[in-house]
């Protein structure tokens, strides 16, 4: 029973941490680097309209649609404010369940110690009167059982820590990719408004969000 509970707890912690990774990986319908690669180095102004049509056909691309609407604003101050608003929304999406892996790692560790202690307590409470080699063998069996139970929690803890670290790297990489995408789209939107074709990259309006 204790072993089954240890496995269940470790599995729940691992699944919750995996959910955190899913939130980061699916913060947007399209990865910003894919958009930058599709635009290329000197995209024609017509690609902006193509991108609008593409995101309009994708139900999950609500953030991309709002971002393109923000970039289409003719007023510079309003455009910067709306773009920053979308970047804040992106940060919010990528920070969902940001603390869950750390909490799960702590829970998995605590339960590993607790369940291991319960195994030792129940084992020694029911220990027969043994001495010599038989007694040593019995003690080793009880300790081995406790370590085995605790090891499930250790595995869960290791997975949670790895998930937290990987999610932080993914978040940072996606934020940087979003900066590059917005810079390229700003230049393309300016060129489209001016009717001059491709333009040099404009500075991104991004404000750094909190990092967990």
C-alpha positions as CSV (number, residue, x, y, z in Angstrom):
1,X,0.0,0.0,0.0
2,X,2.8,2.4,0.9
3,X,4.7,1.6,-2.3
4,X,1.6,2.2,-4.4
5,X,1.0,5.6,-2.7
6,X,4.7,6.5,-3.2
7,X,4.4,5.7,-7.0
8,X,1.1,7.6,-7.3
9,X,2.5,10.7,-5.6
10,X,5.6,10.7,-7.7
11,X,3.6,10.3,-10.8
12,X,1.2,13.1,-9.9
13,X,4.1,15.5,-9.3
14,X,5.7,14.5,-12.6
15,X,2.5,15.0,-14.5
16,X,1.9,18.5,-13.0
17,X,5.5,19.5,-13.9
18,X,5.0,18.1,-17.5
19,X,1.8,20.3,-17.7
20,X,4.0,23.3,-16.9
21,X,6.2,22.4,-19.9
22,X,3.2,22.1,-22.1
23,X,2.0,25.6,-21.2
24,X,5.4,27.0,-22.2
25,X,5.6,25.0,-25.4
26,X,2.0,26.0,-26.4
27,X,2.0,29.6,-25.3
28,X,1.2,30.6,-28.9
29,X,-0.2,28.7,-31.8
30,X,2.9,29.5,-33.9
31,X,6.5,29.7,-32.7
32,X,7.9,33.2,-33.3
33,X,11.1,31.7,-34.8
34,X,8.9,29.9,-37.4
35,X,7.4,33.3,-38.4
36,X,10.8,34.9,-38.7
37,X,12.1,32.0,-40.8
38,X,9.1,32.2,-43.1
39,X,9.5,36.0,-43.5
40,X,13.1,35.7,-44.6
41,X,15.7,38.4,-44.7
42,X,13.9,40.8,-47.1
43,X,10.2,39.9,-47.2
44,X,7.8,41.7,-49.5
45,X,5.0,43.7,-48.0
46,X,2.5,41.2,-49.3
47,X,3.7,38.7,-46.8
48,X,2.1,40.6,-44.0
49,X,-1.3,40.1,-45.6
50,X,-0.5,36.4,-46.1
51,X,0.4,36.1,-42.5
52,X,-2.9,37.7,-41.5
53,X,-4.8,35.2,-43.6
54,X,-2.9,32.3,-42.1
55,X,-3.5,33.3,-38.5
56,X,-7.2,34.1,-39.3
57,X,-7.6,30.5,-40.4
58,X,-6.1,29.1,-37.2
59,X,-8.6,29.2,-34.2
60,X,-5.8,29.0,-31.6
61,X,-3.9,31.9,-33.0
62,X,-5.7,34.6,-31.0
63,X,-2.5,36.1,-29.7
64,X,-1.0,36.4,-33.1
65,X,-4.2,38.0,-34.4
66,X,-4.2,40.6,-31.6
67,X,-0.5,41.3,-32.2
68,X,-1.0,41.9,-35.9
69,X,-4.0,44.2,-35.1
70,X,-1.7,46.1,-32.7
71,X,1.0,46.5,-35.3
72,X,-1.6,47.8,-37.8
73,X,-2.4,50.8,-35.6
74,X,-1.4,54.0,-37.4
75,X,-0.8,56.0,-34.2
76,X,2.8,55.3,-33.0
77,X,2.0,55.7,-29.3
78,X,-1.1,53.5,-29.5
79,X,0.8,50.9,-31.4
80,X,3.6,50.7,-28.9
81,X,1.2,50.5,-26.0
82,X,-0.8,47.7,-27.7
83,X,2.3,45.8,-28.7
84,X,3.5,45.9,-25.1
85,X,0.1,44.8,-24.0
86,X,0.5,41.7,-26.2
87,X,4.0,41.0,-24.9
88,X,2.6,41.2,-21.3
89,X,-0.1,38.7,-22.3
90,X,2.6,36.4,-23.8
91,X,4.6,36.6,-20.5
92,X,1.5,35.8,-18.6
93,X,0.9,32.7,-20.8
94,X,4.4,31.5,-20.4
95,X,4.4,32.0,-16.6
96,X,1.3,29.8,-16.1
97,X,2.1,27.1,-13.4
98,X,5.6,28.6,-13.2
99,X,5.9,27.6,-9.5
100,X,4.3,24.2,-9.8
101,X,7.5,22.2,-10.5
102,X,9.2,23.7,-7.5
103,X,6.3,23.0,-5.3
104,X,6.0,19.5,-6.7
105,X,9.7,18.8,-6.1
106,X,9.3,19.9,-2.4
107,X,6.1,17.7,-2.1
108,X,7.8,14.7,-3.7
109,X,10.8,15.0,-1.4
110,X,8.7,15.4,1.8
111,X,6.5,12.5,0.9
112,X,9.6,10.3,0.1
113,X,11.0,11.0,3.6
114,X,7.6,10.5,5.2
115,X,6.8,7.2,3.5
116,X,10.3,5.9,4.1
117,X,10.0,6.7,7.8
118,X,6.6,5.0,7.9
119,X,8.2,1.8,6.4
120,X,10.9,1.9,9.0
121,X,8.5,2.5,11.8
122,X,6.0,-0.2,10.8
123,X,8.8,-2.7,10.1
124,X,10.6,-2.3,13.4
125,X,7.3,-2.2,15.3
126,X,6.5,-5.6,14.0
127,X,10.0,-6.9,14.3
128,X,10.4,-10.3,15.9
129,X,13.0,-11.0,18.6
130,X,16.0,-11.8,16.4
131,X,19.7,-11.5,17.1
132,X,22.9,-12.2,15.3
133,X,22.9,-12.7,11.6
134,X,19.1,-13.1,11.3
135,X,18.6,-9.8,13.1
136,X,21.1,-8.0,10.8
137,X,19.4,-9.5,7.7
138,X,16.0,-8.3,8.9
139,X,17.3,-4.8,9.6
140,X,18.8,-4.7,6.1
141,X,15.5,-5.8,4.6
142,X,13.6,-3.1,6.4
143,X,16.1,-0.4,5.5
144,X,16.1,-1.6,1.9
145,X,12.3,-1.4,1.7
146,X,12.4,2.1,3.1
147,X,15.0,3.2,0.6
148,X,13.1,1.7,-2.2
149,X,9.9,3.5,-1.2
150,X,11.8,6.8,-0.8
151,X,13.5,6.4,-4.2
152,X,10.2,6.9,-6.0
153,X,10.0,10.3,-4.4
154,X,13.5,11.1,-5.4
155,X,12.8,10.2,-9.0
156,X,9.7,12.5,-8.9
157,X,11.8,15.3,-7.4
158,X,14.5,14.9,-10.1
159,X,11.9,15.1,-12.8
160,X,10.3,18.2,-11.3
161,X,13.6,20.0,-11.0
162,X,14.5,19.1,-14.6
163,X,11.1,20.3,-15.8
164,X,11.5,23.6,-14.0
165,X,15.0,24.3,-15.5
166,X,13.8,23.3,-19.0
167,X,10.7,25.5,-18.7
168,X,12.9,28.5,-17.8
169,X,15.1,28.0,-20.7
170,X,12.2,27.5,-23.1
171,X,10.5,30.7,-21.7
172,X,13.7,32.8,-22.2
173,X,14.2,31.4,-25.7
174,X,10.6,32.1,-26.7
175,X,10.7,35.7,-25.3
176,X,13.8,36.4,-27.4
177,X,12.2,34.8,-30.4
178,X,9.1,37.0,-29.9
179,X,11.4,40.1,-29.8
180,X,12.9,39.1,-33.2
181,X,9.5,38.4,-34.7
182,X,8.0,41.7,-33.6
183,X,11.1,43.6,-34.8
184,X,10.6,41.9,-38.3
185,X,6.9,42.5,-38.3
186,X,7.2,46.2,-37.2
187,X,9.6,46.8,-40.1
188,X,7.3,45.0,-42.5
189,X,4.3,46.9,-41.2
190,X,6.1,50.3,-41.6
191,X,7.1,49.4,-45.1
192,X,3.6,48.4,-45.9
193,X,2.2,51.7,-44.6
194,X,4.8,53.6,-46.5
195,X,4.5,51.5,-49.6
196,X,8.3,51.3,-49.9
197,X,8.8,47.5,-49.7
198,X,11.1,45.9,-47.1
199,X,12.5,48.1,-44.5
200,X,15.3,47.7,-41.9
201,X,14.4,46.2,-38.6
202,X,12.8,48.5,-36.1
203,X,13.6,48.3,-32.4
204,X,11.2,46.1,-30.5
205,X,8.9,47.6,-27.9
206,X,9.3,44.7,-25.6
207,X,9.5,45.2,-21.8
208,X,11.1,42.4,-19.9
209,X,8.6,40.3,-17.9
210,X,9.2,38.6,-14.6
211,X,11.3,35.5,-14.7
212,X,10.6,32.6,-12.3
